Amino acid sequence: MNNKPDYIVKTVKNIEGKNKWTDIGVAYTNQGGSVTAYLSALPLNDKIILIPTKSG
């Protein structure tokens, strides 16, 4: 596994009409093409978003 993550894991919540983005983990692409995510927090809603890093 590469030390630099391929993705930043985020969640988004609408607060007073504005989207609030929060980083909640990182994710790595595996040799077979699947993705493993490591979360430091759980989203309050049911959605997580994977944002590719510049190096990913």
N, C-alpha and C positions, 0 to 999 in steps of 0.2 A: 504494500500500500504506500502510495506517495504521501509525504508529510504535508503537502499543501492541498487543501480541499479543492475539489472540482466545483462545488456549489456551496453557497451560503443558504441555510434554511431559515426562512422568515415566515411570519404570520402577519396578517393584516386585519385590523378591526376599525370599523367606522365609528368615530367619536365626534358627536356634534357636527356631522356633515363632512368631516375630514378623515382621510385614511391614515391610521397610525400603524407604521411598519415596525416590527420588532424582530431582531435576530434571535433565533432560538436554537441554532445548532449549525453543524457543517455536514457535508455529504461527499462521498467518494465514489467514483465509477470503478466497478470491479472488472476483472479481465473478461468475463463473459458478457459485459455490457449492462449488468444490473447495477443498481445504486444502493449503497448503504448509508443511512443517515444516523448521525449521533446527535441526540437532542439534549440540551441543557435545561429546557423548559418545555412544557406542553401548551399547545394553543388553547385559548378559551373557546374558540369555535372549532369547526371540523375541517379547517383548511390550513395546509402548509404549502409554501411556495419555494421552489428550488431556483435560485438565481445563479447562473454560471459566474464563476470568478474570472478575472482577466486571464489567469494562467490556465484555467480549465477548459 
